[in-house]
């Protein structure tokens, strides 16, 4: 339960607020088809699901050592010199 309340970023908060807002709108106007959209947004916010939520398109987390290339390691290409 504690892990659900960690890592709340901007997109997750927008999904939560959007889901609540669309849910209130759907009940107020009696357009219950919007409740499905609100439920999807609330589930995404609660479980941090989206296209990137399950590490589908994650960025570099820095867990591996990256080889750094310096200028003195690069040799200039000179086709005339053999």
Gaussian input, Z-matrix of N, CA and C with variables (Angstrom, degrees):
# hf/3-21g

backbone

0 1
 N
 C     1     B1
 C     2     B2     1     A1
 N     3     B3     2     A2     1     D1
 C     4     B4     3     A3     2     D2
 C     5     B5     4     A4     3     D3
 N     6     B6     5     A5     4     D4
 C     7     B7     6     A6     5     D5
 C     8     B8     7     A7     6     D6
 N     9     B9     8     A8     7     D7
 C    10    B10     9     A9     8     D8
 C    11    B11    10    A10     9     D9
 N    12    B12    11    A11    10    D10
 C    13    B13    12    A12    11    D11
 C    14    B14    13    A13    12    D12
 N    15    B15    14    A14    13    D13
 C    16    B16    15    A15    14    D14
 C    17    B17    16    A16    15    D15
 N    18    B18    17    A17    16    D16
 C    19    B19    18    A18    17    D17
 C    20    B20    19    A19    18    D18
 N    21    B21    20    A20    19    D19
 C    22    B22    21    A21    20    D20
 C    23    B23    22    A22    21    D21
 N    24    B24    23    A23    22    D22
 C    25    B25    24    A24    23    D23
 C    26    B26    25    A25    24    D24
 N    27    B27    26    A26    25    D25
 C    28    B28    27    A27    26    D26
 C    29    B29    28    A28    27    D27
 N    30    B30    29    A29    28    D28
 C    31    B31    30    A30    29    D29
 C    32    B32    31    A31    30    D30
 N    33    B33    32    A32    31    D31
 C    34    B34    33    A33    32    D32
 C    35    B35    34    A34    33    D33
 N    36    B36    35    A35    34    D34
 C    37    B37    36    A36    35    D35
 C    38    B38    37    A37    36    D36
 N    39    B39    38    A38    37    D37
 C    40    B40    39    A39    38    D38
 C    41    B41    40    A40    39    D39
 N    42    B42    41    A41    40    D40
 C    43    B43    42    A42    41    D41
 C    44    B44    43    A43    42    D42
 N    45    B45    44    A44    43    D43
 C    46    B46    45    A45    44    D44
 C    47    B47    46    A46    45    D45
 N    48    B48    47    A47    46    D46
 C    49    B49    48    A48    47    D47
 C    50    B50    49    A49    48    D48
 N    51    B51    50    A50    49    D49
 C    52    B52    51    A51    50    D50
 C    53    B53    52    A52    51    D51
 N    54    B54    53    A53    52    D52
 C    55    B55    54    A54    53    D53
 C    56    B56    55    A55    54    D54
 N    57    B57    56    A56    55    D55
 C    58    B58    57    A57    56    D56
 C    59    B59    58    A58    57    D57
 N    60    B60    59    A59    58    D58
 C    61    B61    60    A60    59    D59
 C    62    B62    61    A61    60    D60
 N    63    B63    62    A62    61    D61
 C    64    B64    63    A63    62    D62
 C    65    B65    64    A64    63    D63
 N    66    B66    65    A65    64    D64
 C    67    B67    66    A66    65    D65
 C    68    B68    67    A67    66    D66
 N    69    B69    68    A68    67    D67
 C    70    B70    69    A69    68    D68
 C    71    B71    70    A70    69    D69
 N    72    B72    71    A71    70    D70
 C    73    B73    72    A72    71    D71
 C    74    B74    73    A73    72    D72
 N    75    B75    74    A74    73    D73
 C    76    B76    75    A75    74    D74
 C    77    B77    76    A76    75    D75
 N    78    B78    77    A77    76    D76
 C    79    B79    78    A78    77    D77
 C    80    B80    79    A79    78    D78
 N    81    B81    80    A80    79    D79
 C    82    B82    81    A81    80    D80
 C    83    B83    82    A82    81    D81
 N    84    B84    83    A83    82    D82
 C    85    B85    84    A84    83    D83
 C    86    B86    85    A85    84    D84
 N    87    B87    86    A86    85    D85
 C    88    B88    87    A87    86    D86
 C    89    B89    88    A88    87    D87
 N    90    B90    89    A89    88    D88
 C    91    B91    90    A90    89    D89
 C    92    B92    91    A91    90    D90
 N    93    B93    92    A92    91    D91
 C    94    B94    93    A93    92    D92
 C    95    B95    94    A94    93    D93
 N    96    B96    95    A95    94    D94
 C    97    B97    96    A96    95    D95
 C    98    B98    97    A97    96    D96
 N    99    B99    98    A98    97    D97
 C   100   B100    99    A99    98    D98
 C   101   B101   100   A100    99    D99
 N   102   B102   101   A101   100   D100
 C   103   B103   102   A102   101   D101
 C   104   B104   103   A103   102   D102
 N   105   B105   104   A104   103   D103
 C   106   B106   105   A105   104   D104
 C   107   B107   106   A106   105   D105
 N   108   B108   107   A107   106   D106
 C   109   B109   108   A108   107   D107
 C   110   B110   109   A109   108   D108
 N   111   B111   110   A110   109   D109
 C   112   B112   111   A111   110   D110
 C   113   B113   112   A112   111   D111
 N   114   B114   113   A113   112   D112
 C   115   B115   114   A114   113   D113
 C   116   B116   115   A115   114   D114
 N   117   B117   116   A116   115   D115
 C   118   B118   117   A117   116   D116
 C   119   B119   118   A118   117   D117
 N   120   B120   119   A119   118   D118
 C   121   B121   120   A120   119   D119
 C   122   B122   121   A121   120   D120
 N   123   B123   122   A122   121   D121
 C   124   B124   123   A123   122   D122
 C   125   B125   124   A124   123   D123
 N   126   B126   125   A125   124   D124
 C   127   B127   126   A126   125   D125
 C   128   B128   127   A127   126   D126
 N   129   B129   128   A128   127   D127
 C   130   B130   129   A129   128   D128
 C   131   B131   130   A130   129   D129
 N   132   B132   131   A131   130   D130
 C   133   B133   132   A132   131   D131
 C   134   B134   133   A133   132   D132
 N   135   B135   134   A134   133   D133
 C   136   B136   135   A135   134   D134
 C   137   B137   136   A136   135   D135
 N   138   B138   137   A137   136   D136
 C   139   B139   138   A138   137   D137
 C   140   B140   139   A139   138   D138
 N   141   B141   140   A140   139   D139
 C   142   B142   141   A141   140   D140
 C   143   B143   142   A142   141   D141
 N   144   B144   143   A143   142   D142
 C   145   B145   144   A144   143   D143
 C   146   B146   145   A145   144   D144
 N   147   B147   146   A146   145   D145
 C   148   B148   147   A147   146   D146
 C   149   B149   148   A148   147   D147
 N   150   B150   149   A149   148   D148
 C   151   B151   150   A150   149   D149
 C   152   B152   151   A151   150   D150
 N   153   B153   152   A152   151   D151
 C   154   B154   153   A153   152   D152
 C   155   B155   154   A154   153   D153
 N   156   B156   155   A155   154   D154
 C   157   B157   156   A156   155   D155
 C   158   B158   157   A157   156   D156
 N   159   B159   158   A158   157   D157
 C   160   B160   159   A159   158   D158
 C   161   B161   160   A160   159   D159
 N   162   B162   161   A161   160   D160
 C   163   B163   162   A162   161   D161
 C   164   B164   163   A163   162   D162
 N   165   B165   164   A164   163   D163
 C   166   B166   165   A165   164   D164
 C   167   B167   166   A166   165   D165
 N   168   B168   167   A167   166   D166
 C   169   B169   168   A168   167   D167
 C   170   B170   169   A169   168   D168
 N   171   B171   170   A170   169   D169
 C   172   B172   171   A171   170   D170
 C   173   B173   172   A172   171   D171
 N   174   B174   173   A173   172   D172
 C   175   B175   174   A174   173   D173
 C   176   B176   175   A175   174   D174
 N   177   B177   176   A176   175   D175
 C   178   B178   177   A177   176   D176
 C   179   B179   178   A178   177   D177
 N   180   B180   179   A179   178   D178
 C   181   B181   180   A180   179   D179
 C   182   B182   181   A181   180   D180
 N   183   B183   182   A182   181   D181
 C   184   B184   183   A183   182   D182
 C   185   B185   184   A184   183   D183
 N   186   B186   185   A185   184   D184
 C   187   B187   186   A186   185   D185
 C   188   B188   187   A187   186   D186
 N   189   B189   188   A188   187   D187
 C   190   B190   189   A189   188   D188
 C   191   B191   190   A190   189   D189
 N   192   B192   191   A191   190   D190
 C   193   B193   192   A192   191   D191
 C   194   B194   193   A193   192   D192
 N   195   B195   194   A194   193   D193
 C   196   B196   195   A195   194   D194
 C   197   B197   196   A196   195   D195
 N   198   B198   197   A197   196   D196
 C   199   B199   198   A198   197   D197
 C   200   B200   199   A199   198   D198
 N   201   B201   200   A200   199   D199
 C   202   B202   201   A201   200   D200
 C   203   B203   202   A202   201   D201
 N   204   B204   203   A203   202   D202
 C   205   B205   204   A204   203   D203
 C   206   B206   205   A205   204   D204
 N   207   B207   206   A206   205   D205
 C   208   B208   207   A207   206   D206
 C   209   B209   208   A208   207   D207
 N   210   B210   209   A209   208   D208
 C   211   B211   210   A210   209   D209
 C   212   B212   211   A211   210   D210
 N   213   B213   212   A212   211   D211
 C   214   B214   213   A213   212   D212
 C   215   B215   214   A214   213   D213
 N   216   B216   215   A215   214   D214
 C   217   B217   216   A216   215   D215
 C   218   B218   217   A217   216   D216
 N   219   B219   218   A218   217   D217
 C   220   B220   219   A219   218   D218
 C   221   B221   220   A220   219   D219
 N   222   B222   221   A221   220   D220
 C   223   B223   222   A222   221   D221
 C   224   B224   223   A223   222   D222
 N   225   B225   224   A224   223   D223
 C   226   B226   225   A225   224   D224
 C   227   B227   226   A226   225   D225
 N   228   B228   227   A227   226   D226
 C   229   B229   228   A228   227   D227
 C   230   B230   229   A229   228   D228
 N   231   B231   230   A230   229   D229
 C   232   B232   231   A231   230   D230
 C   233   B233   232   A232   231   D231
 N   234   B234   233   A233   232   D232
 C   235   B235   234   A234   233   D233
 C   236   B236   235   A235   234   D234
 N   237   B237   236   A236   235   D235
 C   238   B238   237   A237   236   D236
 C   239   B239   238   A238   237   D237
 N   240   B240   239   A239   238   D238
 C   241   B241   240   A240   239   D239
 C   242   B242   241   A241   240   D240
 N   243   B243   242   A242   241   D241
 C   244   B244   243   A243   242   D242
 C   245   B245   244   A244   243   D243

   B1=1.4462
   B2=1.5256
   B3=1.3302
   B4=1.4562
   B5=1.5229
   B6=1.3361
   B7=1.4640
   B8=1.5268
   B9=1.3276
   B10=1.4652
   B11=1.5200
   B12=1.3120
   B13=1.4558
   B14=1.5225
   B15=1.3187
   B16=1.4626
   B17=1.5183
   B18=1.3184
   B19=1.4738
   B20=1.5259
   B21=1.3152
   B22=1.4570
   B23=1.5179
   B24=1.3166
   B25=1.4531
   B26=1.5226
   B27=1.3210
   B28=1.4622
   B29=1.5301
   B30=1.3246
   B31=1.4636
   B32=1.5210
   B33=1.3018
   B34=1.4602
   B35=1.5294
   B36=1.3127
   B37=1.4639
   B38=1.5268
   B39=1.3314
   B40=1.4675
   B41=1.5210
   B42=1.3373
   B43=1.4621
   B44=1.5255
   B45=1.3216
   B46=1.4563
   B47=1.5254
   B48=1.3196
   B49=1.4677
   B50=1.5296
   B51=1.3177
   B52=1.4629
   B53=1.5132
   B54=1.3210
   B55=1.4599
   B56=1.5136
   B57=1.3197
   B58=1.4632
   B59=1.5288
   B60=1.3256
   B61=1.4626
   B62=1.5167
   B63=1.3134
   B64=1.4653
   B65=1.5225
   B66=1.3309
   B67=1.4646
   B68=1.5159
   B69=1.3138
   B70=1.4681
   B71=1.5257
   B72=1.3328
   B73=1.4624
   B74=1.5259
   B75=1.3279
   B76=1.4612
   B77=1.5199
   B78=1.3105
   B79=1.4651
   B80=1.5290
   B81=1.3142
   B82=1.4635
   B83=1.5249
   B84=1.3341
   B85=1.4630
   B86=1.5232
   B87=1.3060
   B88=1.4728
   B89=1.5256
   B90=1.3143
   B91=1.4562
   B92=1.5292
   B93=1.3094
   B94=1.4553
   B95=1.5229
   B96=1.3154
   B97=1.4648
   B98=1.5259
   B99=1.3486
   B100=1.4613
   B101=1.5260
   B102=1.3307
   B103=1.4668
   B104=1.5208
   B105=1.3359
   B106=1.4665
   B107=1.5219
   B108=1.3262
   B109=1.4612
   B110=1.5210
   B111=1.3313
   B112=1.4630
   B113=1.5237
   B114=1.3324
   B115=1.4632
   B116=1.5209
   B117=1.3287
   B118=1.4684
   B119=1.5223
   B120=1.3284
   B121=1.4644
   B122=1.5230
   B123=1.3318
   B124=1.4631
   B125=1.5231
   B126=1.3255
   B127=1.4689
   B128=1.5263
   B129=1.3326
   B130=1.4618
   B131=1.5179
   B132=1.3128
   B133=1.4622
   B134=1.5215
   B135=1.3283
   B136=1.4634
   B137=1.5221
   B138=1.3318
   B139=1.4597
   B140=1.5259
   B141=1.3287
   B142=1.4632
   B143=1.5286
   B144=1.3146
   B145=1.4538
   B146=1.5161
   B147=1.2975
   B148=1.4627
   B149=1.5145
   B150=1.3041
   B151=1.4614
   B152=1.5257
   B153=1.3165
   B154=1.4579
   B155=1.5225
   B156=1.2971
   B157=1.4572
   B158=1.5135
   B159=1.3008
   B160=1.4572
   B161=1.5224
   B162=1.2899
   B163=1.4677
   B164=1.5205
   B165=1.3123
   B166=1.4519
   B167=1.5143
   B168=1.3052
   B169=1.4582
   B170=1.5215
   B171=1.2908
   B172=1.4550
   B173=1.5092
   B174=1.2966
   B175=1.4517
   B176=1.5219
   B177=1.3123
   B178=1.4545
   B179=1.5225
   B180=1.3081
   B181=1.4606
   B182=1.5200
   B183=1.3169
   B184=1.4542
   B185=1.5195
   B186=1.3253
   B187=1.4558
   B188=1.5253
   B189=1.3074
   B190=1.4545
   B191=1.5222
   B192=1.3161
   B193=1.4571
   B194=1.5255
   B195=1.2949
   B196=1.4501
   B197=1.5243
   B198=1.3134
   B199=1.4608
   B200=1.5213
   B201=1.3059
   B202=1.4520
   B203=1.5179
   B204=1.3083
   B205=1.4499
   B206=1.5227
   B207=1.3280
   B208=1.4571
   B209=1.5243
   B210=1.3331
   B211=1.4627
   B212=1.5229
   B213=1.3095
   B214=1.4637
   B215=1.5297
   B216=1.3064
   B217=1.4564
   B218=1.5262
   B219=1.3117
   B220=1.4569
   B221=1.5234
   B222=1.3256
   B223=1.4622
   B224=1.5215
   B225=1.3151
   B226=1.4576
   B227=1.5164
   B228=1.3105
   B229=1.4499
   B230=1.5213
   B231=1.3170
   B232=1.4585
   B233=1.5251
   B234=1.3347
   B235=1.4629
   B236=1.5256
   B237=1.3204
   B238=1.4625
   B239=1.5176
   B240=1.2647
   B241=1.4629
   B242=1.5239
   B243=1.3538
   B244=1.4596
   B245=1.4760
   A1=110.79
   A2=116.39
   A3=120.02
   A4=111.28
   A5=117.84
   A6=120.59
   A7=112.16
   A8=118.32
   A9=120.48
   A10=112.24
   A11=116.79
   A12=120.18
   A13=112.68
   A14=117.39
   A15=121.84
   A16=109.49
   A17=115.13
   A18=122.54
   A19=113.02
   A20=116.59
   A21=120.13
   A22=108.27
   A23=115.77
   A24=121.37
   A25=110.80
   A26=114.65
   A27=121.11
   A28=111.41
   A29=117.60
   A30=120.97
   A31=111.42
   A32=116.85
   A33=120.63
   A34=110.99
   A35=116.97
   A36=120.77
   A37=110.29
   A38=117.21
   A39=120.61
   A40=110.19
   A41=117.78
   A42=120.56
   A43=111.37
   A44=117.22
   A45=121.00
   A46=111.08
   A47=116.79
   A48=120.75
   A49=110.49
   A50=116.96
   A51=120.42
   A52=112.32
   A53=117.04
   A54=120.54
   A55=112.50
   A56=116.41
   A57=120.10
   A58=110.13
   A59=116.71
   A60=120.43
   A61=112.89
   A62=117.09
   A63=120.56
   A64=110.36
   A65=117.36
   A66=120.41
   A67=112.14
   A68=117.35
   A69=121.01
   A70=110.26
   A71=116.20
   A72=120.19
   A73=111.00
   A74=117.65
   A75=121.33
   A76=111.40
   A77=117.35
   A78=120.16
   A79=110.31
   A80=116.99
   A81=121.62
   A82=111.94
   A83=117.73
   A84=121.41
   A85=112.90
   A86=118.19
   A87=124.16
   A88=112.41
   A89=117.55
   A90=122.00
   A91=107.13
   A92=114.42
   A93=119.89
   A94=113.91
   A95=117.39
   A96=119.29
   A97=110.45
   A98=116.01
   A99=120.11
   A100=112.04
   A101=116.89
   A102=118.95
   A103=111.34
   A104=116.38
   A105=118.82
   A106=110.37
   A107=117.72
   A108=121.12
   A109=110.40
   A110=116.55
   A111=120.32
   A112=110.75
   A113=117.09
   A114=120.40
   A115=111.06
   A116=117.17
   A117=120.68
   A118=110.36
   A119=116.78
   A120=120.03
   A121=111.55
   A122=117.26
   A123=120.06
   A124=111.65
   A125=117.14
   A126=120.11
   A127=110.05
   A128=116.90
   A129=119.85
   A130=111.39
   A131=117.08
   A132=120.30
   A133=111.04
   A134=117.31
   A135=120.39
   A136=112.03
   A137=116.69
   A138=120.20
   A139=113.38
   A140=117.67
   A141=123.69
   A142=111.11
   A143=115.82
   A144=122.34
   A145=109.82
   A146=116.07
   A147=124.01
   A148=105.97
   A149=117.19
   A150=117.98
   A151=110.70
   A152=117.25
   A153=121.20
   A154=112.59
   A155=119.22
   A156=121.48
   A157=113.88
   A158=118.00
   A159=121.35
   A160=111.03
   A161=117.29
   A162=124.66
   A163=111.87
   A164=116.12
   A165=120.52
   A166=112.68
   A167=116.45
   A168=120.18
   A169=108.95
   A170=115.43
   A171=120.56
   A172=112.52
   A173=115.07
   A174=120.74
   A175=109.73
   A176=115.66
   A177=121.92
   A178=110.21
   A179=116.20
   A180=119.77
   A181=112.11
   A182=117.54
   A183=120.65
   A184=113.43
   A185=117.85
   A186=120.03
   A187=112.59
   A188=118.00
   A189=120.36
   A190=109.11
   A191=114.97
   A192=119.96
   A193=109.20
   A194=115.45
   A195=121.21
   A196=109.10
   A197=116.35
   A198=120.71
   A199=109.36
   A200=116.23
   A201=121.67
   A202=109.14
   A203=116.30
   A204=122.34
   A205=108.54
   A206=115.44
   A207=121.03
   A208=109.97
   A209=115.86
   A210=120.86
   A211=112.79
   A212=118.12
   A213=119.28
   A214=112.15
   A215=118.54
   A216=121.45
   A217=112.01
   A218=116.86
   A219=121.31
   A220=108.76
   A221=115.68
   A222=120.46
   A223=108.42
   A224=116.08
   A225=120.95
   A226=110.06
   A227=115.73
   A228=122.15
   A229=109.14
   A230=115.92
   A231=121.79
   A232=107.43
   A233=118.96
   A234=121.08
   A235=113.54
   A236=119.48
   A237=121.61
   A238=111.66
   A239=117.29
   A240=121.72
   A241=108.96
   A242=115.92
   A243=119.40
   A244=112.45
   D1=-36.07
   D2=-178.69
   D3=-66.71
   D4=-30.28
   D5=-178.20
   D6=-70.18
   D7=-20.71
   D8=178.80
   D9=-71.89
   D10=-22.51
   D11=-176.74
   D12=-98.99
   D13=10.16
   D14=175.13
   D15=-101.45
   D16=161.01
   D17=174.56
   D18=57.96
   D19=44.68
   D20=175.77
   D21=-86.66
   D22=103.35
   D23=179.22
   D24=-97.19
   D25=-174.53
   D26=-177.12
   D27=-61.96
   D28=-46.21
   D29=-176.65
   D30=-64.58
   D31=-36.93
   D32=-179.42
   D33=-68.88
   D34=-38.81
   D35=178.05
   D36=-69.08
   D37=-37.85
   D38=177.34
   D39=-63.21
   D40=-41.37
   D41=177.19
   D42=-62.51
   D43=-40.91
   D44=179.84
   D45=-65.12
   D46=-49.25
   D47=-179.56
   D48=-65.41
   D49=-40.54
   D50=177.69
   D51=-64.05
   D52=-42.05
   D53=178.15
   D54=-63.49
   D55=-42.35
   D56=178.32
   D57=-66.58
   D58=-44.45
   D59=-179.99
   D60=-63.28
   D61=-45.57
   D62=179.55
   D63=-67.22
   D64=-35.51
   D65=176.89
   D66=-64.24
   D67=-43.49
   D68=177.74
   D69=-64.63
   D70=-42.12
   D71=177.96
   D72=-61.76
   D73=-42.22
   D74=-178.36
   D75=-64.40
   D76=-40.39
   D77=179.58
   D78=-71.85
   D79=-40.42
   D80=-177.74
   D81=-65.25
   D82=-40.58
   D83=-177.30
   D84=-96.37
   D85=1.50
   D86=-179.69
   D87=59.88
   D88=31.88
   D89=174.03
   D90=-105.76
   D91=87.23
   D92=-169.44
   D93=-75.89
   D94=-8.47
   D95=175.50
   D96=-65.25
   D97=-29.11
   D98=178.31
   D99=-71.90
   D100=-16.62
   D101=176.31
   D102=-64.99
   D103=-31.45
   D104=177.48
   D105=-66.08
   D106=-42.04
   D107=176.87
   D108=-63.86
   D109=-41.60
   D110=178.39
   D111=-63.50
   D112=-40.22
   D113=179.25
   D114=-64.92
   D115=-40.31
   D116=178.65
   D117=-62.85
   D118=-45.14
   D119=-179.88
   D120=-65.55
   D121=-39.22
   D122=179.59
   D123=-68.38
   D124=-37.86
   D125=177.13
   D126=-66.71
   D127=-40.92
   D128=176.93
   D129=-61.93
   D130=-40.10
   D131=-179.98
   D132=-70.01
   D133=-40.81
   D134=-176.27
   D135=-68.80
   D136=-40.89
   D137=-175.17
   D138=-105.59
   D139=5.50
   D140=-179.96
   D141=56.06
   D142=49.88
   D143=179.16
   D144=-104.23
   D145=140.07
   D146=172.24
   D147=-174.67
   D148=-165.32
   D149=178.16
   D150=-64.87
   D151=-29.62
   D152=-179.35
   D153=-106.43
   D154=1.90
   D155=-174.80
   D156=-68.23
   D157=-31.81
   D158=-177.91
   D159=-100.60
   D160=33.79
   D161=-179.13
   D162=60.37
   D163=33.94
   D164=179.14
   D165=-72.32
   D166=-33.44
   D167=179.39
   D168=-138.41
   D169=51.76
   D170=-177.06
   D171=-71.88
   D172=159.99
   D173=178.53
   D174=-99.24
   D175=177.80
   D176=-179.03
   D177=-64.24
   D178=123.64
   D179=-179.68
   D180=-96.16
   D181=-3.31
   D182=177.67
   D183=77.51
   D184=21.95
   D185=-178.76
   D186=-83.87
   D187=-15.18
   D188=178.36
   D189=-117.76
   D190=156.39
   D191=-178.08
   D192=-83.91
   D193=126.67
   D194=179.73
   D195=-94.90
   D196=132.60
   D197=177.47
   D198=-75.08
   D199=127.19
   D200=179.96
   D201=-96.65
   D202=134.43
   D203=-179.00
   D204=-106.78
   D205=124.02
   D206=-179.02
   D207=-104.71
   D208=163.15
   D209=-177.46
   D210=-62.92
   D211=-32.80
   D212=-178.74
   D213=-74.70
   D214=-10.33
   D215=177.39
   D216=-88.99
   D217=-15.84
   D218=-178.81
   D219=-93.85
   D220=126.92
   D221=178.53
   D222=-99.45
   D223=136.21
   D224=178.55
   D225=-70.23
   D226=140.92
   D227=178.87
   D228=-87.02
   D229=123.71
   D230=178.25
   D231=-129.25
   D232=101.03
   D233=-174.76
   D234=-70.84
   D235=-22.49
   D236=-178.42
   D237=-77.75
   D238=-26.62
   D239=-176.99
   D240=-91.88
   D241=125.90
   D242=-179.31
   D243=-118.63

